[in-house]
Amino acid sequence: QQHSDDEIAALMTQLAIAEACNVPHIYYDTQSSLYQAAQARRATYEPPPLYPTYPTRESLLAYHGVETAQLA
């Protein structure tokens, strides 16, 4: 069965959240075609870097200061 990009992305997000939060009791049917498609995509998916625009925490905070001032 073919799955849409949205379905695969949704499951990838759920898996990433469960992994990041160390939630061991979540059960996924590892034999399902959706799970296998998500794992195959995950193996080739390279997420964007966390701070591509802001190489340091200080530069990120400086940007937020400017953004906050503009919204005031």
PQR file with spaces between the fields and no chain letter, atoms N, CA, C, O and H, PARSE charges and radii, in Angstrom:
ATOM       1  N    GLN     1       0.846   -1.189    0.000 -0.4000 1.5000
ATOM       2  CA   GLN     1       0.000    0.000    0.000 -0.0000 2.0000
ATOM       3  C    GLN     1       0.886    1.246    0.000  0.5500 1.7000
ATOM       4  O    GLN     1       1.854    1.344    0.754 -0.5500 1.4000
ATOM       5  N    GLN     2       0.532    2.178   -0.854 -0.4000 1.5000
ATOM       6  CA   GLN     2       1.258    3.446   -0.910 -0.0000 2.0000
ATOM       7  C    GLN     2       0.736    4.384    0.180  0.5500 1.7000
ATOM       8  O    GLN     2      -0.463    4.428    0.452 -0.5500 1.4000
ATOM       9  H    GLN     2      -0.255    2.098   -1.467  0.4000 1.0000
ATOM      10  N    HIS     3       1.629    5.114    0.783 -0.4000 1.5000
ATOM      11  CA   HIS     3       1.259    6.085    1.806 -0.0000 2.0000
ATOM      12  C    HIS     3       1.678    7.461    1.340  0.5500 1.7000
ATOM      13  O    HIS     3       2.678    7.623    0.641 -0.5500 1.4000
ATOM      14  H    HIS     3       2.603    5.078    0.562  0.4000 1.0000
ATOM      15  N    SER     4       0.893    8.455    1.741 -0.4000 1.5000
ATOM      16  CA   SER     4       1.207    9.820    1.340 -0.0000 2.0000
ATOM      17  C    SER     4       2.411   10.331    2.127  0.5500 1.7000
ATOM      18  O    SER     4       2.768    9.791    3.174 -0.5500 1.4000
ATOM      19  H    SER     4       0.081    8.323    2.309  0.4000 1.0000
ATOM      20  N    ASP     5       3.018   11.374    1.600 -0.4000 1.5000
ATOM      21  CA   ASP     5       4.143   11.998    2.308 -0.0000 2.0000
ATOM      22  C    ASP     5       3.704   12.500    3.672  0.5500 1.7000
ATOM      23  O    ASP     5       4.476   12.450    4.630 -0.5500 1.4000
ATOM      24  H    ASP     5       2.728   11.812    0.749  0.4000 1.0000
ATOM      25  N    ASP     6       2.459   12.988    3.770 -0.4000 1.5000
ATOM      26  CA   ASP     6       1.953   13.490    5.048 -0.0000 2.0000
ATOM      27  C    ASP     6       1.843   12.375    6.087  0.5500 1.7000
ATOM      28  O    ASP     6       2.197   12.571    7.249 -0.5500 1.4000
ATOM      29  H    ASP     6       1.832   13.028    2.992  0.4000 1.0000
ATOM      30  N    GLU     7       1.358   11.219    5.672 -0.4000 1.5000
ATOM      31  CA   GLU     7       1.241   10.089    6.595 -0.0000 2.0000
ATOM      32  C    GLU     7       2.619    9.646    7.086  0.5500 1.7000
ATOM      33  O    GLU     7       2.811    9.391    8.274 -0.5500 1.4000
ATOM      34  H    GLU     7       1.070   11.061    4.727  0.4000 1.0000
ATOM      35  N    ILE     8       3.567    9.558    6.166 -0.4000 1.5000
ATOM      36  CA   ILE     8       4.920    9.142    6.524 -0.0000 2.0000
ATOM      37  C    ILE     8       5.566   10.176    7.444  0.5500 1.7000
ATOM      38  O    ILE     8       6.203    9.819    8.435 -0.5500 1.4000
ATOM      39  H    ILE     8       3.411    9.765    5.200  0.4000 1.0000
ATOM      40  N    ALA     9       5.402   11.454    7.115 -0.4000 1.5000
ATOM      41  CA   ALA     9       5.978   12.516    7.939 -0.0000 2.0000
ATOM      42  C    ALA     9       5.359   12.524    9.330  0.5500 1.7000
ATOM      43  O    ALA     9       6.061   12.747   10.316 -0.5500 1.4000
ATOM      44  H    ALA     9       4.885   11.744    6.309  0.4000 1.0000
ATOM      45  N    ALA    10       4.056   12.284    9.423 -0.4000 1.5000
ATOM      46  CA   ALA    10       3.389   12.258   10.728 -0.0000 2.0000
ATOM      47  C    ALA    10       3.947   11.138   11.598  0.5500 1.7000
ATOM      48  O    ALA    10       4.218   11.349   12.781 -0.5500 1.4000
ATOM      49  H    ALA    10       3.485   12.102    8.622  0.4000 1.0000
ATOM      50  N    LEU    11       4.120    9.958   11.027 -0.4000 1.5000
ATOM      51  CA   LEU    11       4.671    8.853   11.806 -0.0000 2.0000
ATOM      52  C    LEU    11       6.130    9.115   12.165  0.5500 1.7000
ATOM      53  O    LEU    11       6.555    8.794   13.274 -0.5500 1.4000
ATOM      54  H    LEU    11       3.900    9.787   10.067  0.4000 1.0000
ATOM      55  N    MET    12       6.900    9.692   11.251 -0.4000 1.5000
ATOM      56  CA   MET    12       8.290   10.032   11.563 -0.0000 2.0000
ATOM      57  C    MET    12       8.351   11.008   12.739  0.5500 1.7000
ATOM      58  O    MET    12       9.218   10.890   13.605 -0.5500 1.4000
ATOM      59  H    MET    12       6.555    9.953   10.349  0.4000 1.0000
ATOM      60  N    THR    13       7.427   11.969   12.765 -0.4000 1.5000
ATOM      61  CA   THR    13       7.384   12.938   13.856 -0.0000 2.0000
ATOM      62  C    THR    13       7.031   12.246   15.166  0.5500 1.7000
ATOM      63  O    THR    13       7.657   12.504   16.194 -0.5500 1.4000
ATOM      64  H    THR    13       6.723   12.065   12.062  0.4000 1.0000
ATOM      65  N    GLN    14       6.035   11.370   15.135 -0.4000 1.5000
ATOM      66  CA   GLN    14       5.657   10.634   16.347 -0.0000 2.0000
ATOM      67  C    GLN    14       6.820    9.789   16.869  0.5500 1.7000
ATOM      68  O    GLN    14       7.082    9.756   18.071 -0.5500 1.4000
ATOM      69  H    GLN    14       5.526   11.160   14.300  0.4000 1.0000
ATOM      70  N    LEU    15       7.504    9.118   15.968 -0.4000 1.5000
ATOM      71  CA   LEU    15       8.650    8.294   16.368 -0.0000 2.0000
ATOM      72  C    LEU    15       9.767    9.151   16.962  0.5500 1.7000
ATOM      73  O    LEU    15      10.381    8.770   17.958 -0.5500 1.4000
ATOM      74  H    LEU    15       7.292    9.145   14.991  0.4000 1.0000
ATOM      75  N    ALA    16      10.028   10.302   16.352 -0.4000 1.5000
ATOM      76  CA   ALA    16      11.082   11.189   16.857 -0.0000 2.0000
ATOM      77  C    ALA    16      10.730   11.731   18.232  0.5500 1.7000
ATOM      78  O    ALA    16      11.599   11.818   19.101 -0.5500 1.4000
ATOM      79  H    ALA    16       9.529   10.612   15.543  0.4000 1.0000
ATOM      80  N    ILE    17       9.470   12.097   18.446 -0.4000 1.5000
ATOM      81  CA   ILE    17       9.041   12.610   19.752 -0.0000 2.0000
ATOM      82  C    ILE    17       9.149   11.513   20.806  0.5500 1.7000
ATOM      83  O    ILE    17       9.654   11.752   21.903 -0.5500 1.4000
ATOM      84  H    ILE    17       8.765   12.026   17.741  0.4000 1.0000
ATOM      85  N    ALA    18       8.680   10.319   20.479 -0.4000 1.5000
ATOM      86  CA   ALA    18       8.752    9.205   21.429 -0.0000 2.0000
ATOM      87  C    ALA    18      10.204    8.901   21.789  0.5500 1.7000
ATOM      88  O    ALA    18      10.518    8.629   22.948 -0.5500 1.4000
ATOM      89  H    ALA    18       8.270   10.124   19.588  0.4000 1.0000
ATOM      90  N    GLU    19      11.084    8.947   20.794 -0.4000 1.5000
ATOM      91  CA   GLU    19      12.504    8.676   21.042 -0.0000 2.0000
ATOM      92  C    GLU    19      13.130    9.788   21.887  0.5500 1.7000
ATOM      93  O    GLU    19      13.885    9.514   22.820 -0.5500 1.4000
ATOM      94  H    GLU    19      10.828    9.168   19.853  0.4000 1.0000
ATOM      95  N    ALA    20      12.815   11.036   21.558 -0.4000 1.5000
ATOM      96  CA   ALA    20      13.400   12.168   22.288 -0.0000 2.0000
ATOM      97  C    ALA    20      12.924   12.217   23.732  0.5500 1.7000
ATOM      98  O    ALA    20      13.666   12.635   24.621 -0.5500 1.4000
ATOM      99  H    ALA    20      12.201   11.259   20.800  0.4000 1.0000
ATOM     100  N    CYS    21      11.690   11.793   23.964 -0.4000 1.5000
ATOM     101  CA   CYS    21      11.127   11.822   25.318 -0.0000 2.0000
ATOM     102  C    CYS    21      11.350   10.516   26.061  0.5500 1.7000
ATOM     103  O    CYS    21      10.911   10.357   27.199 -0.5500 1.4000
ATOM     104  H    CYS    21      11.088   11.454   23.242  0.4000 1.0000
ATOM     105  N    ASN    22      12.037    9.582   25.410 -0.4000 1.5000
ATOM     106  CA   ASN    22      12.341    8.283   26.009 -0.0000 2.0000
ATOM     107  C    ASN    22      11.064    7.599   26.516  0.5500 1.7000
ATOM     108  O    ASN    22      10.958    7.222   27.683 -0.5500 1.4000
ATOM     109  H    ASN    22      12.394    9.712   24.485  0.4000 1.0000
ATOM     110  N    VAL    23      10.106    7.454   25.605 -0.4000 1.5000
ATOM     111  CA   VAL    23       8.821    6.840   25.933 -0.0000 2.0000
ATOM     112  C    VAL    23       8.849    5.391   25.441  0.5500 1.7000
ATOM     113  O    VAL    23       8.601    5.131   24.264 -0.5500 1.4000
ATOM     114  H    VAL    23      10.192    7.761   24.657  0.4000 1.0000
ATOM     115  N    PRO    24       9.149    4.458   26.331 -0.5600 1.5000
ATOM     116  CA   PRO    24       9.328    3.074   25.894  0.2800 2.0000
ATOM     117  C    PRO    24       8.024    2.307   25.678  0.5500 1.7000
ATOM     118  O    PRO    24       8.039    1.275   25.006 -0.5500 1.4000
ATOM     119  N    HIS    25       6.905    2.770   26.219 -0.4000 1.5000
ATOM     120  CA   HIS    25       5.672    1.987   26.172 -0.0000 2.0000
ATOM     121  C    HIS    25       4.811    2.246   24.946  0.5500 1.7000
ATOM     122  O    HIS    25       3.713    1.699   24.843 -0.5500 1.4000
ATOM     123  H    HIS    25       6.893    3.608   26.764  0.4000 1.0000
ATOM     124  N    ILE    26       5.280    3.061   24.021 -0.4000 1.5000
ATOM     125  CA   ILE    26       4.552    3.293   22.779 -0.0000 2.0000
ATOM     126  C    ILE    26       4.770    2.082   21.868  0.5500 1.7000
ATOM     127  O    ILE    26       5.905    1.664   21.640 -0.5500 1.4000
ATOM     128  H    ILE    26       6.173    3.505   24.104  0.4000 1.0000
ATOM     129  N    TYR    27       3.690    1.532   21.358 -0.4000 1.5000
ATOM     130  CA   TYR    27       3.806    0.368   20.481 -0.0000 2.0000
ATOM     131  C    TYR    27       3.487    0.777   19.053  0.5500 1.7000
ATOM     132  O    TYR    27       2.473    1.426   18.798 -0.5500 1.4000
ATOM     133  H    TYR    27       2.768    1.872   21.543  0.4000 1.0000
ATOM     134  N    TYR    28       4.336    0.404   18.143 -0.4000 1.5000
ATOM     135  CA   TYR    28       4.104    0.588   16.715 -0.0000 2.0000
ATOM     136  C    TYR    28       4.191   -0.768   16.053  0.5500 1.7000
ATOM     137  O    TYR    28       5.056   -1.577   16.388 -0.5500 1.4000
ATOM     138  H    TYR    28       5.160   -0.124   18.350  0.4000 1.0000
ATOM     139  N    ASP    29       3.311   -1.012   15.128 -0.4000 1.5000
ATOM     140  CA   ASP    29       3.348   -2.252   14.368 -0.0000 2.0000
ATOM     141  C    ASP    29       4.516   -2.165   13.392  0.5500 1.7000
ATOM     142  O    ASP    29       4.413   -1.569   12.320 -0.5500 1.4000
ATOM     143  H    ASP    29       2.609   -0.355   14.856  0.4000 1.0000
ATOM     144  N    THR    30       5.614   -2.766   13.786 -0.4000 1.5000
ATOM     145  CA   THR    30       6.834   -2.655   12.983 -0.0000 2.0000
ATOM     146  C    THR    30       6.744   -3.412   11.664  0.5500 1.7000
ATOM     147  O    THR    30       7.617   -3.269   10.808 -0.5500 1.4000
ATOM     148  H    THR    30       5.698   -3.250   14.657  0.4000 1.0000
ATOM     149  N    GLN    31       5.712   -4.205   11.493 -0.4000 1.5000
ATOM     150  CA   GLN    31       5.527   -4.939   10.240 -0.0000 2.0000
ATOM     151  C    GLN    31       4.617   -4.193    9.263  0.5500 1.7000
ATOM     152  O    GLN    31       4.459   -4.612    8.116 -0.5500 1.4000
ATOM     153  H    GLN    31       5.003   -4.321   12.188  0.4000 1.0000
ATOM     154  N    SER    32       4.018   -3.086    9.716 -0.4000 1.5000
ATOM     155  CA   SER    32       3.096   -2.364    8.832 -0.0000 2.0000
ATOM     156  C    SER    32       3.870   -1.665    7.718  0.5500 1.7000
ATOM     157  O    SER    32       5.036   -1.302    7.874 -0.5500 1.4000
ATOM     158  H    SER    32       4.147   -2.745   10.647  0.4000 1.0000
ATOM     159  N    SER    33       3.186   -1.488    6.594 -0.4000 1.5000
ATOM     160  CA   SER    33       3.842   -0.837    5.461 -0.0000 2.0000
ATOM     161  C    SER    33       4.133    0.632    5.768  0.5500 1.7000
ATOM     162  O    SER    33       5.122    1.176    5.276 -0.5500 1.4000
ATOM     163  H    SER    33       2.239   -1.783    6.467  0.4000 1.0000
ATOM     164  N    LEU    34       3.284    1.287    6.576 -0.4000 1.5000
ATOM     165  CA   LEU    34       3.519    2.685    6.930 -0.0000 2.0000
ATOM     166  C    LEU    34       4.770    2.810    7.796  0.5500 1.7000
ATOM     167  O    LEU    34       5.601    3.687    7.559 -0.5500 1.4000
ATOM     168  H    LEU    34       2.481    0.845    6.975  0.4000 1.0000
ATOM     169  N    TYR    35       4.910    1.944    8.792 -0.4000 1.5000
ATOM     170  CA   TYR    35       6.094    1.982    9.662 -0.0000 2.0000
ATOM     171  C    TYR    35       7.359    1.721    8.848  0.5500 1.7000
ATOM     172  O    TYR    35       8.363    2.413    9.021 -0.5500 1.4000
ATOM     173  H    TYR    35       4.234    1.232    8.985  0.4000 1.0000
ATOM     174  N    GLN    36       7.316    0.743    7.975 -0.4000 1.5000
ATOM     175  CA   GLN    36       8.488    0.423    7.166 -0.0000 2.0000
ATOM     176  C    GLN    36       8.832    1.560    6.207  0.5500 1.7000
ATOM     177  O    GLN    36      10.007    1.831    5.959 -0.5500 1.4000
ATOM     178  H    GLN    36       6.500    0.181    7.834  0.4000 1.0000
ATOM     179  N    ALA    37       7.804    2.230    5.666 -0.4000 1.5000
ATOM     180  CA   ALA    37       8.048    3.374    4.779 -0.0000 2.0000
ATOM     181  C    ALA    37       8.676    4.523    5.569  0.5500 1.7000
ATOM     182  O    ALA    37       9.584    5.197    5.081 -0.5500 1.4000
ATOM     183  H    ALA    37       6.850    2.010    5.868  0.4000 1.0000
ATOM     184  N    ALA    38       8.182    4.744    6.802 -0.4000 1.5000
ATOM     185  CA   ALA    38       8.733    5.810    7.636 -0.0000 2.0000
ATOM     186  C    ALA    38      10.184    5.517    8.015  0.5500 1.7000
ATOM     187  O    ALA    38      11.017    6.423    8.017 -0.5500 1.4000
ATOM     188  H    ALA    38       7.445    4.197    7.198  0.4000 1.0000
ATOM     189  N    GLN    39      10.489    4.274    8.331 -0.4000 1.5000
ATOM     190  CA   GLN    39      11.855    3.907    8.686 -0.0000 2.0000
ATOM     191  C    GLN    39      12.783    4.026    7.470  0.5500 1.7000
ATOM     192  O    GLN    39      13.932    4.447    7.604 -0.5500 1.4000
ATOM     193  H    GLN    39       9.812    3.538    8.329  0.4000 1.0000
ATOM     194  N    ALA    40      12.292    3.659    6.300 -0.4000 1.5000
ATOM     195  CA   ALA    40      13.110    3.786    5.088 -0.0000 2.0000
ATOM     196  C    ALA    40      13.393    5.260    4.799  0.5500 1.7000
ATOM     197  O    ALA    40      14.512    5.619    4.432 -0.5500 1.4000
ATOM     198  H    ALA    40      11.359    3.317    6.191  0.4000 1.0000
ATOM     199  N    ARG    41      12.387    6.103    4.962 -0.4000 1.5000
ATOM     200  CA   ARG    41      12.579    7.541    4.732 -0.0000 2.0000
ATOM     201  C    ARG    41      13.515    8.115    5.789  0.5500 1.7000
ATOM     202  O    ARG    41      14.363    8.955    5.488 -0.5500 1.4000
ATOM     203  H    ARG    41      11.478    5.811    5.259  0.4000 1.0000
ATOM     204  N    ARG    42      13.359    7.663    7.010 -0.4000 1.5000
ATOM     205  CA   ARG    42      14.197    8.155    8.112 -0.0000 2.0000
ATOM     206  C    ARG    42      15.671    7.821    7.875  0.5500 1.7000
ATOM     207  O    ARG    42      16.559    8.595    8.232 -0.5500 1.4000
ATOM     208  H    ARG    42      12.670    6.981    7.255  0.4000 1.0000
ATOM     209  N    ALA    43      15.914    6.670    7.274 -0.4000 1.5000
ATOM     210  CA   ALA    43      17.293    6.244    7.018 -0.0000 2.0000
ATOM     211  C    ALA    43      17.980    7.156    6.005  0.5500 1.7000
ATOM     212  O    ALA    43      19.202    7.305    6.034 -0.5500 1.4000
ATOM     213  H    ALA    43      15.192    6.041    6.984  0.4000 1.0000
ATOM     214  N    THR    44      17.210    7.763    5.118 -0.4000 1.5000
ATOM     215  CA   THR    44      17.798    8.621    4.095 -0.0000 2.0000
ATOM     216  C    THR    44      17.547   10.100    4.353  0.5500 1.7000
ATOM     217  O    THR    44      18.035   10.954    3.614 -0.5500 1.4000
ATOM     218  H    THR    44      16.218    7.642    5.095  0.4000 1.0000
ATOM     219  N    TYR    45      16.786   10.402    5.399 -0.4000 1.5000
ATOM     220  CA   TYR    45      16.405   11.784    5.692 -0.0000 2.0000
ATOM     221  C    TYR    45      17.478   12.468    6.528  0.5500 1.7000
ATOM     222  O    TYR    45      17.885   11.964    7.575 -0.5500 1.4000
ATOM     223  H    TYR    45      16.390    9.708    6.000  0.4000 1.0000
ATOM     224  N    GLU    46      17.919   13.598    6.058 -0.4000 1.5000
ATOM     225  CA   GLU    46      18.890   14.364    6.832 -0.0000 2.0000
ATOM     226  C    GLU    46      18.208   15.639    7.328  0.5500 1.7000
ATOM     227  O    GLU    46      17.947   16.547    6.539 -0.5500 1.4000
ATOM     228  H    GLU    46      17.589   14.008    5.208  0.4000 1.0000
ATOM     229  N    PRO    47      17.921   15.715    8.618 -0.5600 1.5000
ATOM     230  CA   PRO    47      17.226   16.890    9.125  0.2800 2.0000
ATOM     231  C    PRO    47      18.091   18.142    9.008  0.5500 1.7000
ATOM     232  O    PRO    47      19.318   18.051    8.966 -0.5500 1.4000
ATOM     233  N    PRO    48      17.458   19.295    8.955 -0.5600 1.5000
ATOM     234  CA   PRO    48      18.235   20.532    8.876  0.2800 2.0000
ATOM     235  C    PRO    48      19.023   20.743   10.163  0.5500 1.7000
ATOM     236  O    PRO    48      18.612   20.260   11.218 -0.5500 1.4000
ATOM     237  N    PRO    49      20.123   21.441   10.099 -0.5600 1.5000
ATOM     238  CA   PRO    49      20.877   21.704   11.322  0.2800 2.0000
ATOM     239  C    PRO    49      20.047   22.547   12.286  0.5500 1.7000
ATOM     240  O    PRO    49      19.169   23.303   11.869 -0.5500 1.4000
ATOM     241  N    LEU    50      20.336   22.409   13.578 -0.4000 1.5000
ATOM     242  CA   LEU    50      19.533   23.094   14.583 -0.0000 2.0000
ATOM     243  C    LEU    50      19.655   24.608   14.502  0.5500 1.7000
ATOM     244  O    LEU    50      18.656   25.319   14.610 -0.5500 1.4000
ATOM     245  H    LEU    50      21.049   21.795   13.917  0.4000 1.0000
ATOM     246  N    TYR    51      20.846   25.093   14.316 -0.4000 1.5000
ATOM     247  CA   TYR    51      21.056   26.531   14.310 -0.0000 2.0000
ATOM     248  C    TYR    51      21.821   26.967   13.063  0.5500 1.7000
ATOM     249  O    TYR    51      22.955   27.435   13.166 -0.5500 1.4000
ATOM     250  H    TYR    51      21.657   24.516   14.228  0.4000 1.0000
ATOM     251  N    PRO    52      21.212   26.817   11.891 -0.5600 1.5000
ATOM     252  CA   PRO    52      21.955   27.195   10.692  0.2800 2.0000
ATOM     253  C    PRO    52      22.174   28.708   10.597  0.5500 1.7000
ATOM     254  O    PRO    52      23.207   29.163   10.106 -0.5500 1.4000
ATOM     255  N    THR    53      21.208   29.469   11.064 -0.4000 1.5000
ATOM     256  CA   THR    53      21.294   30.919   10.970 -0.0000 2.0000
ATOM     257  C    THR    53      22.006   31.522   12.175  0.5500 1.7000
ATOM     258  O    THR    53      22.607   32.592   12.081 -0.5500 1.4000
ATOM     259  H    THR    53      20.369   29.099   11.463  0.4000 1.0000
ATOM     260  N    TYR    54      21.933   30.837   13.287 -0.4000 1.5000
ATOM     261  CA   TYR    54      22.471   31.360   14.540 -0.0000 2.0000
ATOM     262  C    TYR    54      23.519   30.393   15.085  0.5500 1.7000
ATOM     263  O    TYR    54      23.182   29.469   15.825 -0.5500 1.4000
ATOM     264  H    TYR    54      21.444   29.968   13.363  0.4000 1.0000
ATOM     265  N    PRO    55      24.768   30.594   14.730 -0.5600 1.5000
ATOM     266  CA   PRO    55      25.808   29.636   15.124  0.2800 2.0000
ATOM     267  C    PRO    55      26.073   29.612   16.629  0.5500 1.7000
ATOM     268  O    PRO    55      26.616   28.636   17.147 -0.5500 1.4000
ATOM     269  N    THR    56      25.692   30.681   17.332 -0.4000 1.5000
ATOM     270  CA   THR    56      25.886   30.698   18.781 -0.0000 2.0000
ATOM     271  C    THR    56      24.574   31.062   19.467  0.5500 1.7000
ATOM     272  O    THR    56      23.683   31.663   18.865 -0.5500 1.4000
ATOM     273  H    THR    56      25.251   31.474   16.911  0.4000 1.0000
ATOM     274  N    ARG    57      24.479   30.691   20.718 -0.4000 1.5000
ATOM     275  CA   ARG    57      23.276   31.030   21.493 -0.0000 2.0000
ATOM     276  C    ARG    57      23.125   32.548   21.593  0.5500 1.7000
ATOM     277  O    ARG    57      22.009   33.065   21.563 -0.5500 1.4000
ATOM     278  H    ARG    57      25.203   30.203   21.207  0.4000 1.0000
ATOM     279  N    GLU    58      24.230   33.250   21.711 -0.4000 1.5000
ATOM     280  CA   GLU    58      24.184   34.707   21.826 -0.0000 2.0000
ATOM     281  C    GLU    58      23.569   35.347   20.579  0.5500 1.7000
ATOM     282  O    GLU    58      22.783   36.288   20.684 -0.5500 1.4000
ATOM     283  H    GLU    58      25.138   32.830   21.735  0.4000 1.0000
ATOM     284  N    SER    59      23.927   34.838   19.408 -0.4000 1.5000
ATOM     285  CA   SER    59      23.357   35.401   18.176 -0.0000 2.0000
ATOM     286  C    SER    59      21.857   35.104   18.080  0.5500 1.7000
ATOM     287  O    SER    59      21.097   35.925   17.568 -0.5500 1.4000
ATOM     288  H    SER    59      24.566   34.074   19.322  0.4000 1.0000
ATOM     289  N    LEU    60      21.431   33.944   18.566 -0.4000 1.5000
ATOM     290  CA   LEU    60      20.012   33.619   18.594 -0.0000 2.0000
ATOM     291  C    LEU    60      19.266   34.561   19.534  0.5500 1.7000
ATOM     292  O    LEU    60      18.207   35.083   19.184 -0.5500 1.4000
ATOM     293  H    LEU    60      22.049   33.277   18.982  0.4000 1.0000
ATOM     294  N    LEU    61      19.820   34.780   20.733 -0.4000 1.5000
ATOM     295  CA   LEU    61      19.182   35.675   21.694 -0.0000 2.0000
ATOM     296  C    LEU    61      19.152   37.111   21.180  0.5500 1.7000
ATOM     297  O    LEU    61      18.180   37.831   21.410 -0.5500 1.4000
ATOM     298  H    LEU    61      20.680   34.357   21.017  0.4000 1.0000
ATOM     299  N    ALA    62      20.188   37.523   20.500 -0.4000 1.5000
ATOM     300  CA   ALA    62      20.220   38.871   19.922 -0.0000 2.0000
ATOM     301  C    ALA    62      19.112   39.010   18.881  0.5500 1.7000
ATOM     302  O    ALA    62      18.430   40.034   18.834 -0.5500 1.4000
ATOM     303  H    ALA    62      20.978   36.938   20.313  0.4000 1.0000
ATOM     304  N    TYR    63      18.932   38.004   18.061 -0.4000 1.5000
ATOM     305  CA   TYR    63      17.867   38.056   17.061 -0.0000 2.0000
ATOM     306  C    TYR    63      16.504   38.141   17.735  0.5500 1.7000
ATOM     307  O    TYR    63      15.648   38.918   17.315 -0.5500 1.4000
ATOM     308  H    TYR    63      19.485   37.172   18.098  0.4000 1.0000
ATOM     309  N    HIS    64      16.303   37.345   18.777 -0.4000 1.5000
ATOM     310  CA   HIS    64      15.019   37.392   19.477 -0.0000 2.0000
ATOM     311  C    HIS    64      14.782   38.763   20.100  0.5500 1.7000
ATOM     312  O    HIS    64      13.645   39.231   20.155 -0.5500 1.4000
ATOM     313  H    HIS    64      16.999   36.713   19.118  0.4000 1.0000
ATOM     314  N    GLY    65      15.835   39.403   20.564 -0.4000 1.5000
ATOM     315  CA   GLY    65      15.700   40.754   21.107 -0.0000 2.0000
ATOM     316  C    GLY    65      15.239   41.731   20.040  0.5500 1.7000
ATOM     317  O    GLY    65      14.367   42.561   20.298 -0.5500 1.4000
ATOM     318  H    GLY    65      16.759   39.023   20.519  0.4000 1.0000
ATOM     319  N    VAL    66      15.807   41.647   18.855 -0.4000 1.5000
ATOM     320  CA   VAL    66      15.413   42.510   17.739 -0.0000 2.0000
ATOM     321  C    VAL    66      13.968   42.208   17.337  0.5500 1.7000
ATOM     322  O    VAL    66      13.175   43.124   17.119 -0.5500 1.4000
ATOM     323  H    VAL    66      16.515   40.974   18.645  0.4000 1.0000
ATOM     324  N    GLU    67      13.632   40.926   17.241 -0.4000 1.5000
ATOM     325  CA   GLU    67      12.282   40.533   16.850 -0.0000 2.0000
ATOM     326  C    GLU    67      11.253   41.019   17.871  0.5500 1.7000
ATOM     327  O    GLU    67      10.184   41.501   17.495 -0.5500 1.4000
ATOM     328  H    GLU    67      14.276   40.182   17.418  0.4000 1.0000
ATOM     329  N    THR    68      11.570   40.893   19.152 -0.4000 1.5000
ATOM     330  CA   THR    68      10.666   41.342   20.202 -0.0000 2.0000
ATOM     331  C    THR    68      10.471   42.859   20.134  0.5500 1.7000
ATOM     332  O    THR    68       9.354   43.351   20.296 -0.5500 1.4000
ATOM     333  H    THR    68      12.438   40.501   19.457  0.4000 1.0000
ATOM     334  N    ALA    69      11.540   43.587   19.900 -0.4000 1.5000
ATOM     335  CA   ALA    69      11.454   45.049   19.800 -0.0000 2.0000
ATOM     336  C    ALA    69      10.591   45.450   18.602  0.5500 1.7000
ATOM     337  O    ALA    69       9.846   46.427   18.680 -0.5500 1.4000
ATOM     338  H    ALA    69      12.447   43.187   19.769  0.4000 1.0000
ATOM     339  N    GLN    70      10.680   44.716   17.511 -0.4000 1.5000
ATOM     340  CA   GLN    70       9.884   45.041   16.322 -0.0000 2.0000
ATOM     341  C    GLN    70       8.403   44.779   16.549  0.5500 1.7000
ATOM     342  O    GLN    70       7.553   45.458   15.973 -0.5500 1.4000
ATOM     343  H    GLN    70      11.284   43.922   17.447  0.4000 1.0000
ATOM     344  N    LEU    71       8.095   43.808   17.379 -0.4000 1.5000
ATOM     345  CA   LEU    71       6.697   43.469   17.643 -0.0000 2.0000
ATOM     346  C    LEU    71       6.061   44.383   18.681  0.5500 1.7000
ATOM     347  O    LEU    71       4.836   44.435   18.798 -0.5500 1.4000
ATOM     348  H    LEU    71       8.786   43.256   17.848  0.4000 1.0000
ATOM     349  N    ALA    72       6.883   45.099   19.431 -0.4000 1.5000
ATOM     350  CA   ALA    72       6.355   45.959   20.509 -0.0000 2.0000
ATOM     351  C    ALA    72       5.701   47.207   19.965  0.5500 1.7000
ATOM     352  O    ALA    72       5.208   48.032   20.735 -0.5500 1.4000
ATOM     353  H    ALA    72       7.878   45.057   19.336  0.4000 1.0000
